[in-house]
């Protein structure tokens, strides 16, 4: 009897339709795919960050934004800076970065003529080249991250000085460097605005500070003594306005000579409050640093950079596609009334 029951059970089992199984979740395979995704996420690029010079507050503020972006985007940052605004030093640094085979070079160019051929060589080796603050020749880089529109800025600086001098009198321009494309562009548009709208003002001299505070102070004192009838000074790099304001104070010219230009709130706070300078203009250096690294990351990942894009911690950017140029935004004017609202 027992054998009969076993036989029936075996028969039923053999006659029952066999179940088909489809593997919906293969633990080992999923684990491998997840590991690959994590490796892709963790992959970081090496970007060489090269300012014009590292020991002035403007570039130190930019570096704060650079570090913030690098940390957020998991980027390995290689920082290398000339000890002074020397085109020769900067060229040697770029050559070293090419030998290191970095993924990208982000540089504020001191001398476009000397550096452009080296940047072109970097591009030919597959290194992405991003210029910021000051440009190279367009063909030798992949992208230029500009702070503001050069024409608008230059004309604005001239207007600011004219307002302080009642549109009359002699004035001088203290430029950062004659070899820097951004400084030359700003000087060009300052002079265009002067020639177009201020016939009763006279430009007596354009002098270079070499982006050095001590040199800038000597230049300012020389201008004030050489041209006793001087009514105003425009400084178009961050060391110019504070040096000019200090010279105005030291030579007893406060209230007689107006000082305007580009500099940081921290450098100009005291001078704006005591009246030795009237207004300075700038953008957020920290935002510039962040934007430059973020857009370099875009390039390395092959992501498009489009007009009116919103960039986290920066805002909406403009893109000049034909020039491969990004414009960060509009400048900010700092006066004694609002300078204490800013800390950089």
C-alpha positions as CSV (number, residue, x, y, z in Angstrom):
1,X,0.0,0.0,0.0
2,X,2.8,2.4,0.9
3,X,4.5,1.7,-2.3
4,X,1.3,2.4,-4.2
5,X,0.9,5.8,-2.5
6,X,4.5,6.8,-3.3
7,X,4.0,5.8,-6.9
8,X,0.9,8.0,-7.1
9,X,2.7,11.0,-5.6
10,X,5.7,10.6,-8.0
11,X,3.3,10.4,-10.9
12,X,1.5,13.5,-9.9
13,X,4.7,15.4,-9.4
14,X,6.0,14.3,-12.8
15,X,2.7,15.3,-14.5
16,X,2.5,18.7,-12.8
17,X,3.6,21.6,-15.1
18,X,7.1,22.8,-14.4
19,X,7.4,26.4,-13.0
20,X,9.5,28.8,-15.0
21,X,11.7,31.3,-13.2
22,X,13.0,34.6,-14.5
23,X,15.9,36.2,-12.7
24,X,14.8,39.7,-11.8
25,X,17.5,40.5,-9.3
26,X,21.0,39.1,-9.5
27,X,22.7,40.3,-6.4
28,X,26.2,39.9,-7.6
29,X,25.6,41.7,-10.9
30,X,23.7,44.6,-9.2
31,X,26.6,44.9,-6.7
32,X,29.1,45.2,-9.5
33,X,27.1,47.8,-11.3
34,X,26.7,49.8,-8.1
35,X,30.4,49.7,-7.5
36,X,31.1,51.0,-11.1
37,X,28.6,53.9,-10.5
38,X,30.3,54.8,-7.2
39,X,33.7,54.8,-8.9
40,X,32.3,57.1,-11.6
41,X,30.9,59.4,-9.0
42,X,34.2,59.4,-7.1
43,X,36.3,60.1,-10.2
44,X,37.9,63.5,-9.8
45,X,39.7,65.8,-12.2
46,X,43.0,67.5,-11.6
47,X,42.8,71.2,-12.2
48,X,45.8,73.6,-12.1
49,X,44.7,77.0,-10.6
50,X,47.1,79.8,-11.5
51,X,46.4,83.4,-10.6
52,X,48.4,86.4,-11.7
53,X,49.9,86.7,-8.2
54,X,48.9,85.2,-4.9
55,X,49.6,87.7,-2.2
56,X,46.9,90.3,-2.8
57,X,43.5,90.2,-1.3
58,X,41.6,90.1,-4.6
59,X,43.1,86.8,-5.6
60,X,42.9,85.5,-2.1
61,X,39.2,86.1,-2.2
62,X,38.9,84.3,-5.5
63,X,40.8,81.4,-4.1
64,X,38.1,81.0,-1.4
65,X,35.5,80.4,-4.1
66,X,37.9,78.1,-5.9
67,X,38.4,75.9,-2.8
68,X,34.6,75.8,-2.2
69,X,33.9,74.6,-5.7
70,X,36.7,72.1,-5.7
71,X,35.5,70.5,-2.4
72,X,31.9,70.3,-3.6
73,X,32.8,68.9,-7.0
74,X,35.4,66.5,-5.7
75,X,38.2,68.1,-7.7
76,X,41.9,67.7,-7.0
77,X,43.2,71.3,-7.1
78,X,46.9,72.1,-7.8
79,X,47.6,75.7,-6.7
80,X,50.6,77.4,-8.2
81,X,51.1,81.2,-8.2
82,X,53.9,83.6,-9.3
83,X,55.4,85.4,-6.3
84,X,55.0,88.6,-8.2
85,X,53.1,89.6,-11.4
86,X,55.8,88.1,-13.6
87,X,54.9,86.8,-17.1
88,X,58.1,84.7,-17.1
89,X,57.2,83.1,-13.8
90,X,53.7,82.3,-14.9
91,X,54.9,80.8,-18.2
92,X,57.2,78.4,-16.3
93,X,54.3,77.4,-14.0
94,X,52.1,76.6,-16.9
95,X,54.9,74.5,-18.5
96,X,55.2,72.5,-15.3
97,X,51.5,71.9,-15.2
98,X,51.7,70.5,-18.8
99,X,54.4,68.1,-17.7
100,X,52.2,67.0,-14.7
101,X,49.5,66.1,-17.3
102,X,46.7,67.8,-15.4
103,X,43.2,67.6,-16.8
104,X,42.7,71.4,-17.0
105,X,44.6,74.6,-16.5
106,X,42.7,77.6,-15.2
107,X,44.8,80.8,-15.4
108,X,44.5,84.5,-15.1
109,X,46.8,85.6,-17.8
110,X,49.5,88.2,-17.1
111,X,50.9,88.5,-20.6
112,X,48.7,87.2,-23.4
113,X,51.4,87.4,-26.1
114,X,54.0,85.3,-24.2
115,X,51.6,82.8,-22.6
116,X,49.2,82.0,-25.5
117,X,51.6,79.7,-27.4
118,X,52.2,77.7,-24.3
119,X,48.5,77.4,-23.6
120,X,48.0,76.3,-27.2
121,X,50.5,73.5,-26.6
122,X,48.5,72.4,-23.6
123,X,45.4,72.3,-25.7
124,X,47.1,70.1,-28.3
125,X,48.0,67.7,-25.5
126,X,44.3,67.3,-24.6
127,X,44.4,69.6,-21.5
128,X,41.4,71.9,-21.2
129,X,42.4,75.6,-20.9
130,X,40.2,78.1,-19.1
131,X,41.2,81.7,-18.7
132,X,39.6,83.9,-16.2
133,X,39.8,87.5,-15.1
134,X,42.3,88.2,-17.9
135,X,42.3,86.5,-21.2
136,X,44.8,84.9,-23.7
137,X,44.4,84.8,-27.4
138,X,41.0,83.2,-28.0
139,X,42.4,80.4,-30.1
140,X,44.7,79.2,-27.3
141,X,41.9,78.5,-24.7
142,X,38.6,76.6,-24.5
143,X,36.8,79.2,-22.4
144,X,37.2,82.7,-21.0
145,X,35.3,83.4,-17.7
146,X,34.8,87.1,-17.6
147,X,33.6,89.1,-14.6
148,X,31.6,91.8,-16.5
149,X,31.2,93.2,-19.9
150,X,34.4,95.3,-20.6
151,X,32.8,98.1,-22.4
152,X,30.1,98.6,-19.7
153,X,32.7,98.5,-17.0
154,X,35.1,100.9,-18.6
155,X,32.4,103.5,-19.4
156,X,31.0,103.1,-16.0
157,X,34.3,103.9,-14.3
158,X,34.7,107.0,-16.3
159,X,31.2,108.1,-15.4
160,X,31.9,107.6,-11.7
161,X,35.0,109.8,-11.9
162,X,33.1,112.5,-13.9
163,X,30.4,112.6,-11.3
164,X,32.9,113.3,-8.6
165,X,34.7,116.1,-10.5
166,X,31.7,117.8,-12.0
167,X,32.9,116.7,-15.4
168,X,35.9,119.0,-15.4
169,X,39.7,118.9,-14.8
170,X,42.8,116.7,-15.3
171,X,42.7,113.0,-14.4
172,X,45.0,110.0,-14.6
173,X,44.6,106.2,-14.9
174,X,46.5,103.8,-12.8
175,X,46.3,100.5,-14.7
176,X,47.5,97.2,-13.3
177,X,49.6,96.1,-16.3
178,X,50.1,97.1,-19.9
179,X,50.4,93.4,-20.9
180,X,47.0,92.3,-19.3
181,X,44.2,92.1,-21.9
182,X,41.5,92.9,-19.4
183,X,43.3,96.0,-18.1
184,X,43.9,97.3,-21.6
185,X,40.3,96.7,-22.6
186,X,39.1,98.7,-19.6
187,X,41.4,101.6,-20.3
188,X,40.2,101.6,-23.9
189,X,36.6,102.0,-22.9
190,X,37.4,104.5,-20.1
191,X,39.0,106.7,-22.8
192,X,36.1,106.1,-25.2
193,X,33.6,107.3,-22.7
194,X,35.8,110.3,-21.9
195,X,36.2,111.3,-25.5
196,X,32.5,110.8,-26.2
197,X,31.0,112.7,-23.3
198,X,33.5,114.7,-21.2
199,X,35.2,117.4,-23.3
200,X,36.1,119.5,-20.3
201,X,38.2,116.7,-18.8
202,X,41.8,115.9,-19.8
203,X,43.7,112.6,-19.4
204,X,47.2,113.5,-18.4
205,X,48.8,110.0,-18.1
206,X,48.2,106.2,-18.0
207,X,50.7,104.5,-15.7
208,X,51.2,100.9,-14.7
209,X,51.4,99.6,-11.1
210,X,52.5,96.1,-12.1
211,X,49.7,94.9,-9.7
212,X,52.1,95.6,-6.8
213,X,50.9,97.7,-3.8
214,X,54.2,99.4,-3.1
215,X,54.7,100.3,-6.8
216,X,51.1,101.6,-6.9
217,X,51.8,103.9,-3.9
218,X,54.9,105.3,-5.6
219,X,53.0,105.8,-8.8
220,X,50.2,107.6,-7.0
221,X,52.5,110.0,-5.1
222,X,54.4,110.8,-8.4
223,X,51.1,111.6,-10.2
224,X,50.0,113.9,-7.4
225,X,53.3,115.8,-7.3
226,X,53.8,115.9,-11.0
227,X,50.3,117.2,-11.8
228,X,49.4,119.6,-9.0
229,X,46.1,120.4,-10.7
230,X,45.0,116.8,-10.9
231,X,41.3,116.4,-10.0
232,X,40.9,112.6,-10.2
233,X,42.5,109.1,-10.4
234,X,40.9,106.0,-11.8
235,X,42.6,102.7,-10.6
236,X,41.6,99.7,-12.7
237,X,43.1,97.0,-10.6
238,X,42.6,96.2,-6.9
239,X,45.9,97.7,-5.7
240,X,45.4,101.1,-7.5
241,X,42.5,102.8,-5.5
242,X,43.8,102.0,-2.0
243,X,47.3,103.3,-3.0
244,X,45.9,106.4,-4.6
245,X,43.6,107.1,-1.5
246,X,46.6,106.7,0.8
247,X,48.7,109.1,-1.3
248,X,45.8,111.6,-1.3
249,X,45.7,111.4,2.5
250,X,49.5,111.6,3.0
251,X,49.8,114.6,0.6
252,X,46.9,116.5,2.1
253,X,44.8,116.3,-1.1
254,X,41.6,114.9,0.5
255,X,38.6,116.8,-0.9
256,X,40.7,118.0,-3.8
257,X,41.4,114.8,-5.7
258,X,38.7,112.2,-6.3
259,X,39.6,108.5,-6.3
260,X,37.5,105.8,-8.0
261,X,38.2,102.4,-9.6
262,X,38.2,98.7,-9.0
263,X,39.0,97.3,-5.6
264,X,37.6,95.2,-2.8
265,X,35.4,96.6,0.1
266,X,37.9,95.4,2.7
267,X,40.7,97.3,1.1
268,X,38.7,100.5,0.6
269,X,36.4,100.6,3.7
270,X,38.5,103.1,5.7
271,X,39.2,105.3,2.7
272,X,35.6,105.5,1.7
273,X,34.5,106.4,5.2
274,X,37.2,109.1,5.7
275,X,36.6,110.6,2.3
276,X,39.9,110.0,0.6
277,X,38.1,107.8,-1.9
278,X,34.6,108.3,-3.2
279,X,33.4,105.1,-4.9
280,X,34.9,101.7,-5.9
281,X,33.4,99.1,-8.1
282,X,33.9,95.4,-8.2
283,X,32.1,92.0,-8.5
284,X,32.3,89.1,-6.0
285,X,35.7,87.6,-6.3
286,X,34.6,84.5,-4.4
287,X,31.8,84.0,-6.9
288,X,34.2,84.3,-9.8
289,X,36.5,81.6,-8.3
290,X,33.5,79.3,-7.8
291,X,32.2,79.9,-11.3
292,X,35.5,79.3,-12.9
293,X,36.0,75.9,-11.3
294,X,32.4,74.9,-11.9
295,X,32.6,75.7,-15.6
296,X,35.9,74.0,-15.9
297,X,34.2,70.9,-14.5
298,X,31.5,71.3,-17.1
299,X,34.1,71.3,-19.9
300,X,35.8,68.2,-18.5
301,X,32.5,66.3,-18.3
302,X,31.4,67.4,-21.8
303,X,28.4,69.3,-20.4
304,X,27.1,72.3,-22.5
305,X,27.4,75.8,-21.1
306,X,24.4,77.7,-22.3
307,X,23.3,81.3,-22.2
308,X,21.1,82.3,-19.2
309,X,22.2,79.1,-17.4
310,X,21.7,79.2,-13.6
311,X,24.9,78.3,-11.7
312,X,24.5,77.3,-8.1
313,X,26.0,80.0,-5.7
314,X,26.6,82.3,-8.6
315,X,23.3,83.1,-10.4
316,X,22.4,83.5,-14.1
317,X,25.3,83.8,-16.5
318,X,25.6,85.1,-20.0
319,X,27.4,83.3,-22.8
320,X,29.0,84.8,-25.9
321,X,29.1,81.6,-27.9
322,X,31.1,83.0,-30.8
323,X,33.9,84.1,-28.4
324,X,33.7,81.1,-26.0
325,X,33.2,83.7,-23.3
326,X,31.1,83.6,-20.2
327,X,30.1,86.8,-18.4
328,X,29.4,86.4,-14.7
329,X,27.2,89.4,-14.1
330,X,27.0,93.1,-13.3
331,X,29.4,95.1,-11.2
332,X,28.6,96.5,-7.7
333,X,29.5,100.0,-6.6
334,X,30.7,100.5,-3.0
335,X,30.4,103.8,-1.2
336,X,30.6,104.9,2.4
337,X,26.8,104.3,2.6
338,X,26.9,100.6,1.7
339,X,30.5,99.3,2.0
340,X,29.9,97.9,5.5
341,X,27.3,95.5,4.0
342,X,30.1,93.6,2.3
343,X,33.0,91.5,3.6
344,X,35.6,90.5,1.0
